[in-house]
Amino acid sequence: MQDMSFRCYTEKSPDGQYYAICLDLNLADKRETVDAAVAALDESILLYLASVRAHGDEATAIPRPARQSEWLKYYGLLLASVFLGLIGRRVDGFSAYARQGIITSTQEMRLAYA
């Protein structure tokens, strides 16, 4: 498996929970704090990559992109975030980031900010 970068973001839901979403693997997690949501998503990404690797499905299962509507929502939030940033404000609960899957020398997978 080659090193790959996965686009992710967090979003605060109306009920105060946080979603962490990986667009390139179509994975999501919901938790009470943004840190817990990101940590849970990281674990989901690692488990997914380990499963894909164990079954030899890298060519067909990575990437596994989210639906187009999820991408449009992401780009809408990103655009709003940039615009509001220009006027000194921000979108509450939204943060875009990338994770990079890296195989260590022991053939274990880890994630790092890309």
MODELLER restraints for C-alpha pairs under 7 A, 6 or more apart:
rsr = mdl.restraints
at = mdl.atoms
rsr.add(forms.Gaussian(group=physical.xy_distance, feature=features.Distance(at['CA:1:A'], at['CA:58:A']), mean=6.65, stdev=0.5))
rsr.add(forms.Gaussian(group=physical.xy_distance, feature=features.Distance(at['CA:3:A'], at['CA:100:A']), mean=6.82, stdev=0.5))
rsr.add(forms.Gaussian(group=physical.xy_distance, feature=features.Distance(at['CA:3:A'], at['CA:101:A']), mean=5.51, stdev=0.5))
rsr.add(forms.Gaussian(group=physical.xy_distance, feature=features.Distance(at['CA:3:A'], at['CA:102:A']), mean=5.24, stdev=0.5))
rsr.add(forms.Gaussian(group=physical.xy_distance, feature=features.Distance(at['CA:4:A'], at['CA:100:A']), mean=5.50, stdev=0.5))
rsr.add(forms.Gaussian(group=physical.xy_distance, feature=features.Distance(at['CA:4:A'], at['CA:101:A']), mean=5.44, stdev=0.5))
rsr.add(forms.Gaussian(group=physical.xy_distance, feature=features.Distance(at['CA:5:A'], at['CA:98:A']), mean=6.42, stdev=0.5))
rsr.add(forms.Gaussian(group=physical.xy_distance, feature=features.Distance(at['CA:5:A'], at['CA:99:A']), mean=5.58, stdev=0.5))
rsr.add(forms.Gaussian(group=physical.xy_distance, feature=features.Distance(at['CA:5:A'], at['CA:100:A']), mean=4.21, stdev=0.5))
rsr.add(forms.Gaussian(group=physical.xy_distance, feature=features.Distance(at['CA:5:A'], at['CA:101:A']), mean=6.42, stdev=0.5))
rsr.add(forms.Gaussian(group=physical.xy_distance, feature=features.Distance(at['CA:5:A'], at['CA:114:A']), mean=6.36, stdev=0.5))
rsr.add(forms.Gaussian(group=physical.xy_distance, feature=features.Distance(at['CA:6:A'], at['CA:22:A']), mean=6.68, stdev=0.5))
rsr.add(forms.Gaussian(group=physical.xy_distance, feature=features.Distance(at['CA:6:A'], at['CA:24:A']), mean=5.51, stdev=0.5))
rsr.add(forms.Gaussian(group=physical.xy_distance, feature=features.Distance(at['CA:6:A'], at['CA:98:A']), mean=5.41, stdev=0.5))
rsr.add(forms.Gaussian(group=physical.xy_distance, feature=features.Distance(at['CA:6:A'], at['CA:99:A']), mean=5.08, stdev=0.5))
rsr.add(forms.Gaussian(group=physical.xy_distance, feature=features.Distance(at['CA:6:A'], at['CA:100:A']), mean=6.02, stdev=0.5))
rsr.add(forms.Gaussian(group=physical.xy_distance, feature=features.Distance(at['CA:7:A'], at['CA:22:A']), mean=5.87, stdev=0.5))
rsr.add(forms.Gaussian(group=physical.xy_distance, feature=features.Distance(at['CA:7:A'], at['CA:23:A']), mean=5.72, stdev=0.5))
rsr.add(forms.Gaussian(group=physical.xy_distance, feature=features.Distance(at['CA:7:A'], at['CA:24:A']), mean=6.01, stdev=0.5))
rsr.add(forms.Gaussian(group=physical.xy_distance, feature=features.Distance(at['CA:7:A'], at['CA:97:A']), mean=6.23, stdev=0.5))
rsr.add(forms.Gaussian(group=physical.xy_distance, feature=features.Distance(at['CA:7:A'], at['CA:98:A']), mean=4.49, stdev=0.5))
rsr.add(forms.Gaussian(group=physical.xy_distance, feature=features.Distance(at['CA:7:A'], at['CA:99:A']), mean=6.55, stdev=0.5))
rsr.add(forms.Gaussian(group=physical.xy_distance, feature=features.Distance(at['CA:8:A'], at['CA:21:A']), mean=5.39, stdev=0.5))
rsr.add(forms.Gaussian(group=physical.xy_distance, feature=features.Distance(at['CA:8:A'], at['CA:22:A']), mean=4.26, stdev=0.5))
rsr.add(forms.Gaussian(group=physical.xy_distance, feature=features.Distance(at['CA:8:A'], at['CA:23:A']), mean=5.83, stdev=0.5))
rsr.add(forms.Gaussian(group=physical.xy_distance, feature=features.Distance(at['CA:8:A'], at['CA:96:A']), mean=5.97, stdev=0.5))
rsr.add(forms.Gaussian(group=physical.xy_distance, feature=features.Distance(at['CA:8:A'], at['CA:97:A']), mean=5.32, stdev=0.5))
rsr.add(forms.Gaussian(group=physical.xy_distance, feature=features.Distance(at['CA:8:A'], at['CA:98:A']), mean=5.47, stdev=0.5))
rsr.add(forms.Gaussian(group=physical.xy_distance, feature=features.Distance(at['CA:9:A'], at['CA:20:A']), mean=5.75, stdev=0.5))
rsr.add(forms.Gaussian(group=physical.xy_distance, feature=features.Distance(at['CA:9:A'], at['CA:21:A']), mean=5.43, stdev=0.5))
rsr.add(forms.Gaussian(group=physical.xy_distance, feature=features.Distance(at['CA:9:A'], at['CA:22:A']), mean=6.74, stdev=0.5))
rsr.add(forms.Gaussian(group=physical.xy_distance, feature=features.Distance(at['CA:9:A'], at['CA:94:A']), mean=6.95, stdev=0.5))
rsr.add(forms.Gaussian(group=physical.xy_distance, feature=features.Distance(at['CA:9:A'], at['CA:95:A']), mean=5.40, stdev=0.5))
rsr.add(forms.Gaussian(group=physical.xy_distance, feature=features.Distance(at['CA:9:A'], at['CA:96:A']), mean=4.19, stdev=0.5))
rsr.add(forms.Gaussian(group=physical.xy_distance, feature=features.Distance(at['CA:9:A'], at['CA:97:A']), mean=5.77, stdev=0.5))
rsr.add(forms.Gaussian(group=physical.xy_distance, feature=features.Distance(at['CA:10:A'], at['CA:18:A']), mean=6.70, stdev=0.5))
rsr.add(forms.Gaussian(group=physical.xy_distance, feature=features.Distance(at['CA:10:A'], at['CA:19:A']), mean=5.43, stdev=0.5))
rsr.add(forms.Gaussian(group=physical.xy_distance, feature=features.Distance(at['CA:10:A'], at['CA:20:A']), mean=4.36, stdev=0.5))
rsr.add(forms.Gaussian(group=physical.xy_distance, feature=features.Distance(at['CA:10:A'], at['CA:21:A']), mean=6.26, stdev=0.5))
rsr.add(forms.Gaussian(group=physical.xy_distance, feature=features.Distance(at['CA:10:A'], at['CA:93:A']), mean=6.67, stdev=0.5))
rsr.add(forms.Gaussian(group=physical.xy_distance, feature=features.Distance(at['CA:10:A'], at['CA:94:A']), mean=5.23, stdev=0.5))
rsr.add(forms.Gaussian(group=physical.xy_distance, feature=features.Distance(at['CA:10:A'], at['CA:95:A']), mean=5.18, stdev=0.5))
rsr.add(forms.Gaussian(group=physical.xy_distance, feature=features.Distance(at['CA:10:A'], at['CA:96:A']), mean=6.56, stdev=0.5))
rsr.add(forms.Gaussian(group=physical.xy_distance, feature=features.Distance(at['CA:11:A'], at['CA:18:A']), mean=5.65, stdev=0.5))
rsr.add(forms.Gaussian(group=physical.xy_distance, feature=features.Distance(at['CA:11:A'], at['CA:19:A']), mean=5.20, stdev=0.5))
rsr.add(forms.Gaussian(group=physical.xy_distance, feature=features.Distance(at['CA:11:A'], at['CA:20:A']), mean=6.60, stdev=0.5))
rsr.add(forms.Gaussian(group=physical.xy_distance, feature=features.Distance(at['CA:11:A'], at['CA:93:A']), mean=4.99, stdev=0.5))
rsr.add(forms.Gaussian(group=physical.xy_distance, feature=features.Distance(at['CA:11:A'], at['CA:94:A']), mean=4.55, stdev=0.5))
rsr.add(forms.Gaussian(group=physical.xy_distance, feature=features.Distance(at['CA:11:A'], at['CA:95:A']), mean=6.94, stdev=0.5))
rsr.add(forms.Gaussian(group=physical.xy_distance, feature=features.Distance(at['CA:12:A'], at['CA:18:A']), mean=4.47, stdev=0.5))
rsr.add(forms.Gaussian(group=physical.xy_distance, feature=features.Distance(at['CA:12:A'], at['CA:19:A']), mean=6.26, stdev=0.5))
rsr.add(forms.Gaussian(group=physical.xy_distance, feature=features.Distance(at['CA:12:A'], at['CA:92:A']), mean=6.91, stdev=0.5))
rsr.add(forms.Gaussian(group=physical.xy_distance, feature=features.Distance(at['CA:12:A'], at['CA:93:A']), mean=4.50, stdev=0.5))
rsr.add(forms.Gaussian(group=physical.xy_distance, feature=features.Distance(at['CA:12:A'], at['CA:94:A']), mean=6.63, stdev=0.5))
rsr.add(forms.Gaussian(group=physical.xy_distance, feature=features.Distance(at['CA:17:A'], at['CA:30:A']), mean=6.63, stdev=0.5))
rsr.add(forms.Gaussian(group=physical.xy_distance, feature=features.Distance(at['CA:17:A'], at['CA:31:A']), mean=5.76, stdev=0.5))
rsr.add(forms.Gaussian(group=physical.xy_distance, feature=features.Distance(at['CA:17:A'], at['CA:32:A']), mean=4.79, stdev=0.5))
rsr.add(forms.Gaussian(group=physical.xy_distance, feature=features.Distance(at['CA:17:A'], at['CA:33:A']), mean=6.71, stdev=0.5))
rsr.add(forms.Gaussian(group=physical.xy_distance, feature=features.Distance(at['CA:18:A'], at['CA:30:A']), mean=5.49, stdev=0.5))
rsr.add(forms.Gaussian(group=physical.xy_distance, feature=features.Distance(at['CA:18:A'], at['CA:31:A']), mean=5.43, stdev=0.5))
rsr.add(forms.Gaussian(group=physical.xy_distance, feature=features.Distance(at['CA:18:A'], at['CA:32:A']), mean=5.99, stdev=0.5))
rsr.add(forms.Gaussian(group=physical.xy_distance, feature=features.Distance(at['CA:18:A'], at['CA:33:A']), mean=5.97, stdev=0.5))
rsr.add(forms.Gaussian(group=physical.xy_distance, feature=features.Distance(at['CA:18:A'], at['CA:34:A']), mean=5.51, stdev=0.5))
rsr.add(forms.Gaussian(group=physical.xy_distance, feature=features.Distance(at['CA:18:A'], at['CA:37:A']), mean=6.26, stdev=0.5))
rsr.add(forms.Gaussian(group=physical.xy_distance, feature=features.Distance(at['CA:19:A'], at['CA:28:A']), mean=6.76, stdev=0.5))
rsr.add(forms.Gaussian(group=physical.xy_distance, feature=features.Distance(at['CA:19:A'], at['CA:29:A']), mean=5.59, stdev=0.5))
rsr.add(forms.Gaussian(group=physical.xy_distance, feature=features.Distance(at['CA:19:A'], at['CA:30:A']), mean=4.42, stdev=0.5))
rsr.add(forms.Gaussian(group=physical.xy_distance, feature=features.Distance(at['CA:19:A'], at['CA:31:A']), mean=6.65, stdev=0.5))
rsr.add(forms.Gaussian(group=physical.xy_distance, feature=features.Distance(at['CA:19:A'], at['CA:37:A']), mean=6.17, stdev=0.5))
rsr.add(forms.Gaussian(group=physical.xy_distance, feature=features.Distance(at['CA:20:A'], at['CA:28:A']), mean=5.57, stdev=0.5))
rsr.add(forms.Gaussian(group=physical.xy_distance, feature=features.Distance(at['CA:20:A'], at['CA:29:A']), mean=5.30, stdev=0.5))
rsr.add(forms.Gaussian(group=physical.xy_distance, feature=features.Distance(at['CA:20:A'], at['CA:30:A']), mean=6.42, stdev=0.5))
rsr.add(forms.Gaussian(group=physical.xy_distance, feature=features.Distance(at['CA:20:A'], at['CA:37:A']), mean=5.40, stdev=0.5))
rsr.add(forms.Gaussian(group=physical.xy_distance, feature=features.Distance(at['CA:20:A'], at['CA:38:A']), mean=5.59, stdev=0.5))
rsr.add(forms.Gaussian(group=physical.xy_distance, feature=features.Distance(at['CA:20:A'], at['CA:41:A']), mean=6.16, stdev=0.5))
rsr.add(forms.Gaussian(group=physical.xy_distance, feature=features.Distance(at['CA:21:A'], at['CA:27:A']), mean=5.82, stdev=0.5))
rsr.add(forms.Gaussian(group=physical.xy_distance, feature=features.Distance(at['CA:21:A'], at['CA:28:A']), mean=4.30, stdev=0.5))
rsr.add(forms.Gaussian(group=physical.xy_distance, feature=features.Distance(at['CA:21:A'], at['CA:29:A']), mean=6.57, stdev=0.5))
rsr.add(forms.Gaussian(group=physical.xy_distance, feature=features.Distance(at['CA:22:A'], at['CA:28:A']), mean=6.20, stdev=0.5))
rsr.add(forms.Gaussian(group=physical.xy_distance, feature=features.Distance(at['CA:23:A'], at['CA:65:A']), mean=5.74, stdev=0.5))
rsr.add(forms.Gaussian(group=physical.xy_distance, feature=features.Distance(at['CA:23:A'], at['CA:66:A']), mean=5.17, stdev=0.5))
rsr.add(forms.Gaussian(group=physical.xy_distance, feature=features.Distance(at['CA:24:A'], at['CA:63:A']), mean=5.55, stdev=0.5))
rsr.add(forms.Gaussian(group=physical.xy_distance, feature=features.Distance(at['CA:24:A'], at['CA:64:A']), mean=5.77, stdev=0.5))
rsr.add(forms.Gaussian(group=physical.xy_distance, feature=features.Distance(at['CA:24:A'], at['CA:65:A']), mean=4.40, stdev=0.5))
rsr.add(forms.Gaussian(group=physical.xy_distance, feature=features.Distance(at['CA:24:A'], at['CA:66:A']), mean=6.39, stdev=0.5))
rsr.add(forms.Gaussian(group=physical.xy_distance, feature=features.Distance(at['CA:25:A'], at['CA:62:A']), mean=6.92, stdev=0.5))
rsr.add(forms.Gaussian(group=physical.xy_distance, feature=features.Distance(at['CA:25:A'], at['CA:63:A']), mean=5.69, stdev=0.5))
rsr.add(forms.Gaussian(group=physical.xy_distance, feature=features.Distance(at['CA:25:A'], at['CA:64:A']), mean=4.55, stdev=0.5))
rsr.add(forms.Gaussian(group=physical.xy_distance, feature=features.Distance(at['CA:25:A'], at['CA:65:A']), mean=5.28, stdev=0.5))
rsr.add(forms.Gaussian(group=physical.xy_distance, feature=features.Distance(at['CA:25:A'], at['CA:66:A']), mean=6.73, stdev=0.5))
rsr.add(forms.Gaussian(group=physical.xy_distance, feature=features.Distance(at['CA:26:A'], at['CA:64:A']), mean=6.07, stdev=0.5))
rsr.add(forms.Gaussian(group=physical.xy_distance, feature=features.Distance(at['CA:26:A'], at['CA:65:A']), mean=5.37, stdev=0.5))
rsr.add(forms.Gaussian(group=physical.xy_distance, feature=features.Distance(at['CA:26:A'], at['CA:66:A']), mean=4.38, stdev=0.5))
rsr.add(forms.Gaussian(group=physical.xy_distance, feature=features.Distance(at['CA:28:A'], at['CA:41:A']), mean=6.38, stdev=0.5))
rsr.add(forms.Gaussian(group=physical.xy_distance, feature=features.Distance(at['CA:29:A'], at['CA:37:A']), mean=5.91, stdev=0.5))
rsr.add(forms.Gaussian(group=physical.xy_distance, feature=features.Distance(at['CA:29:A'], at['CA:40:A']), mean=6.38, stdev=0.5))
rsr.add(forms.Gaussian(group=physical.xy_distance, feature=features.Distance(at['CA:29:A'], at['CA:41:A']), mean=5.58, stdev=0.5))
rsr.add(forms.Gaussian(group=physical.xy_distance, feature=features.Distance(at['CA:30:A'], at['CA:37:A']), mean=5.61, stdev=0.5))
rsr.add(forms.Gaussian(group=physical.xy_distance, feature=features.Distance(at['CA:31:A'], at['CA:37:A']), mean=4.84, stdev=0.5))
rsr.add(forms.Gaussian(group=physical.xy_distance, feature=features.Distance(at['CA:46:A'], at['CA:109:A']), mean=6.81, stdev=0.5))
rsr.add(forms.Gaussian(group=physical.xy_distance, feature=features.Distance(at['CA:52:A'], at['CA:58:A']), mean=5.95, stdev=0.5))
rsr.add(forms.Gaussian(group=physical.xy_distance, feature=features.Distance(at['CA:52:A'], at['CA:61:A']), mean=6.76, stdev=0.5))
rsr.add(forms.Gaussian(group=physical.xy_distance, feature=features.Distance(at['CA:81:A'], at['CA:90:A']), mean=5.68, stdev=0.5))
rsr.add(forms.Gaussian(group=physical.xy_distance, feature=features.Distance(at['CA:81:A'], at['CA:91:A']), mean=5.45, stdev=0.5))
rsr.add(forms.Gaussian(group=physical.xy_distance, feature=features.Distance(at['CA:84:A'], at['CA:90:A']), mean=5.30, stdev=0.5))
rsr.add(forms.Gaussian(group=physical.xy_distance, feature=features.Distance(at['CA:98:A'], at['CA:113:A']), mean=5.83, stdev=0.5))
rsr.add(forms.Gaussian(group=physical.xy_distance, feature=features.Distance(at['CA:98:A'], at['CA:114:A']), mean=5.28, stdev=0.5))
rsr.add(forms.Gaussian(group=physical.xy_distance, feature=features.Distance(at['CA:99:A'], at['CA:111:A']), mean=6.07, stdev=0.5))
rsr.add(forms.Gaussian(group=physical.xy_distance, feature=features.Distance(at['CA:99:A'], at['CA:112:A']), mean=5.48, stdev=0.5))
rsr.add(forms.Gaussian(group=physical.xy_distance, feature=features.Distance(at['CA:99:A'], at['CA:113:A']), mean=4.69, stdev=0.5))
rsr.add(forms.Gaussian(group=physical.xy_distance, feature=features.Distance(at['CA:99:A'], at['CA:114:A']), mean=5.15, stdev=0.5))
rsr.add(forms.Gaussian(group=physical.xy_distance, feature=features.Distance(at['CA:100:A'], at['CA:111:A']), mean=5.42, stdev=0.5))
rsr.add(forms.Gaussian(group=physical.xy_distance, feature=features.Distance(at['CA:100:A'], at['CA:112:A']), mean=5.19, stdev=0.5))
rsr.add(forms.Gaussian(group=physical.xy_distance, feature=features.Distance(at['CA:100:A'], at['CA:113:A']), mean=5.96, stdev=0.5))
rsr.add(forms.Gaussian(group=physical.xy_distance, feature=features.Distance(at['CA:100:A'], at['CA:114:A']), mean=5.08, stdev=0.5))
rsr.add(forms.Gaussian(group=physical.xy_distance, feature=features.Distance(at['CA:101:A'], at['CA:109:A']), mean=6.54, stdev=0.5))
rsr.add(forms.Gaussian(group=physical.xy_distance, feature=features.Distance(at['CA:101:A'], at['CA:110:A']), mean=5.84, stdev=0.5))
rsr.add(forms.Gaussian(group=physical.xy_distance, feature=features.Distance(at['CA:101:A'], at['CA:111:A']), mean=4.81, stdev=0.5))
rsr.add(forms.Gaussian(group=physical.xy_distance, feature=features.Distance(at['CA:101:A'], at['CA:112:A']), mean=6.77, stdev=0.5))
rsr.add(forms.Gaussian(group=physical.xy_distance, feature=features.Distance(at['CA:102:A'], at['CA:109:A']), mean=5.64, stdev=0.5))
rsr.add(forms.Gaussian(group=physical.xy_distance, feature=features.Distance(at['CA:102:A'], at['CA:110:A']), mean=5.42, stdev=0.5))
rsr.add(forms.Gaussian(group=physical.xy_distance, feature=features.Distance(at['CA:102:A'], at['CA:111:A']), mean=6.15, stdev=0.5))
rsr.add(forms.Gaussian(group=physical.xy_distance, feature=features.Distance(at['CA:103:A'], at['CA:109:A']), mean=4.64, stdev=0.5))
rsr.add(forms.Gaussian(group=physical.xy_distance, feature=features.Distance(at['CA:103:A'], at['CA:110:A']), mean=6.52, stdev=0.5))
